[in-house]
């Protein structure tokens, strides 16, 4: 059974990944594993608390990792061990998913230089808040969701499309019609 890693951290926007995890858990033959920098409980933006299954360092040693999902959040600390994990997964062509502000983690690794992507962040937001800008803006696409090879990125308001696109990556739909049916059902259309 393949493993899907979900990076959790303080102030993460947990709603951005819970639907994706729900769909994958119900329909894919995958084990969901939460990872964080340490063993302390994580308090998400929702104020819900999470306890990770293992650390990011421990996750680099896991076999059969098929994907990494990263939610956006307000305090995005990108430590060397997360950069190493992202680079390892990218080298092995594993799925890497980042939503809202989380593509910043991918930008810091340099992997977005070879991929189209989207993000909720803007050059202006980064500059106004004194955040170093690592984004290759020439590859930015102003869309709700962008899937390019093994990278899926989305704007935060597109968490349903994000979940559906991840499920589609793992061929959980028989065709485009079934994919659209799932999308409409979760959107209440």
C-alpha positions in Angstrom: 0.0 0.0 0.0 1.4 3.4 -1.0 1.8 6.2 1.5 0.5 9.7 1.2 2.3 12.2 3.5 0.3 15.2 4.8 2.5 17.9 6.3 0.9 19.6 9.3 2.1 22.7 11.0 0.9 25.4 13.4 -1.6 27.8 11.8 -2.0 25.6 8.7 -5.4 26.0 6.9 -6.5 22.5 7.6 -9.8 22.8 5.7 -7.7 23.0 2.5 -6.6 19.4 2.7 -9.3 17.6 4.7 -11.5 16.8 1.7 -8.5 15.5 -0.3 -7.6 13.2 2.6 -11.2 12.1 3.1 -11.6 11.2 -0.6 -8.2 9.4 -0.7 -8.9 7.5 2.5 -12.3 6.3 1.2 -11.4 5.5 -2.4 -7.6 5.0 -2.8 -5.5 2.1 -1.6 -3.3 4.5 0.2 -2.1 5.0 3.8 -2.4 8.6 5.0 0.5 9.7 7.3 0.7 13.1 8.9 4.2 14.5 9.3 5.5 17.6 11.2 8.8 19.0 12.4 8.4 17.6 15.9 6.2 15.5 18.2 4.3 18.4 19.8 0.6 18.8 19.0 -0.1 21.2 16.1 -2.8 23.8 16.4 -4.3 24.6 13.0 -5.9 27.9 12.0 -9.3 26.2 12.8 -7.9 25.7 16.4 -8.3 22.0 15.9 -5.2 20.1 17.2 -3.3 17.5 15.3 -0.6 15.0 16.4 1.6 13.9 13.6 2.3 10.2 13.0 6.0 11.0 12.5 8.5 13.7 11.9 9.6 15.0 8.5 13.1 13.5 9.1 11.4 10.1 9.8 9.3 10.5 6.7 12.4 10.7 4.5 13.1 7.1 5.5 9.7 5.7 4.6 9.3 3.3 1.7 6.4 3.5 -0.9 5.7 7.2 -0.5 3.4 8.2 -3.4 2.6 11.8 -2.6 3.0 14.8 -0.3 0.2 17.2 0.4 0.9 20.6 2.0 -1.8 23.0 3.1 -1.4 26.8 3.2 -1.1 28.7 6.4 0.1 31.9 8.0 3.4 30.9 9.5 5.1 28.8 6.9 8.5 27.7 8.2 10.5 25.8 5.6 13.2 23.9 7.4 16.0 22.0 5.6 14.5 18.6 6.3 11.3 19.6 4.5 13.3 20.9 1.5 15.2 17.6 1.5 12.0 15.6 1.5 10.4 17.6 -1.3 13.5 17.3 -3.4 13.7 13.6 -2.8 10.1 13.1 -3.8 10.4 15.3 -6.8 13.6 13.4 -8.0 11.6 10.2 -7.7 8.6 11.8 -9.7 6.2 11.4 -6.8 3.2 13.6 -6.6 3.7 16.9 -4.7 0.6 18.9 -3.9 0.5 22.4 -2.4 -2.5 24.7 -2.0 -2.9 28.4 -1.2 0.3 29.8 0.2 2.0 26.4 0.4 3.5 26.6 -3.1 6.1 28.8 -1.3 7.6 25.6 0.1 8.0 24.3 -3.4 9.4 27.6 -4.6 12.1 27.5 -1.9 13.3 24.1 -3.1 13.6 25.4 -6.7 11.4 22.8 -8.2 8.9 25.3 -9.6 11.5 26.6 -12.1 10.6 23.6 -14.3 6.8 23.6 -13.6 3.7 25.7 -14.2 2.0 26.5 -10.9 -0.5 28.7 -9.1 -0.7 30.2 -5.7 -2.8 32.6 -3.6 0.3 34.6 -2.8 1.3 37.6 -5.0 4.5 39.5 -5.5 2.9 42.5 -3.7 1.9 40.4 -0.7 5.4 39.0 -0.4 7.0 42.4 -0.7 4.5 44.2 1.7 5.1 41.5 4.3 8.9 41.4 3.9 8.9 37.8 2.7 11.7 36.8 0.4 10.3 35.9 -3.0 11.6 32.6 -4.3 8.8 32.2 -7.0 9.7 31.9 -10.7 6.8 34.2 -11.7 7.4 33.4 -15.4 5.9 30.0 -14.7 2.9 31.3 -12.7 -0.6 30.6 -14.2 -3.6 32.6 -12.9 -5.9 29.6 -12.6 -7.7 28.0 -9.7 -5.7 24.8 -10.0 -2.6 23.8 -12.1 -1.5 20.3 -12.6 1.9 20.0 -14.3 3.5 16.5 -14.4 3.9 15.5 -10.8 3.0 18.9 -9.3 -0.5 20.0 -8.3 -1.0 23.5 -7.0 -4.2 25.4 -6.2 -5.5 28.7 -4.8 -7.0 28.3 -1.3 -10.6 28.8 -2.4 -10.2 25.9 -4.7 -9.9 23.2 -2.1 -12.6 21.0 -3.7 -10.9 21.2 -7.1 -7.6 20.4 -5.4 -9.1 17.3 -3.8 -10.6 16.1 -7.0 -7.4 16.7 -9.0 -5.4 14.7 -6.5 -7.9 11.9 -6.7 -7.8 12.1 -10.5 -4.0 11.8 -10.4 -4.4 8.4 -8.7 -7.0 7.4 -11.4 -9.9 7.2 -9.0 -12.4 8.2 -11.7 -13.3 6.1 -14.7 -13.5 9.1 -17.0 -13.9 12.9 -17.2 -17.6 12.6 -16.7 -17.2 10.8 -13.4 -14.6 13.3 -12.3 -17.0 16.2 -13.0 -19.9 14.4 -11.2 -17.8 14.1 -8.1 -16.7 17.8 -8.3 -20.3 19.0 -8.7 -21.5 16.8 -5.9 -19.0 18.2 -3.4 -19.8 21.8 -4.7 -23.6 21.2 -4.3 -24.2 21.9 -8.0 
